[in-house]
């Protein structure tokens, strides 16, 4: 898999959340590198677990801010967050053993 590159077009214009997004990019890239280098199962699983935890932290913070400011797009954003978090959880469930390590979209 190819590494993700942050681009300014991804900016949401809120410094705190842009920083969160950049951290998520780094965490995803760490996971991709671990997989591409055929790292030990525990390394891949640890990277994925950290990504899942940070994703929950970020989504909670972002949704709280959106709710506080009464943004109309909150429901749609929550739905997108749920979709992405379900993807991460599906990957976590999928790699229960070293033989099952796969982060490929079509695997």
JOQUITA-V124755 format. One record per run of one state. SS is the DSSP state (2 for helix, 1 for strand, 0 for the rest). FROM is the first residue (numbers start at 1). LEN is the number of residues. If there is no record, write none. Layout:
BEGIN
ss->{SS & SS}
from->{FROM & FROM}
len->{LEN & LEN}
END
This chain:
BEGIN
ss->{0 & 2 & 0 & 2 & 0 & 2 & 0 & 2 & 0 & 2 & 0}
from->{1 & 8 & 11 & 15 & 37 & 41 & 69 & 74 & 95 & 98 & 101}
len->{7 & 3 & 4 & 22 & 4 & 28 & 5 & 21 & 3 & 3 & 7}
END
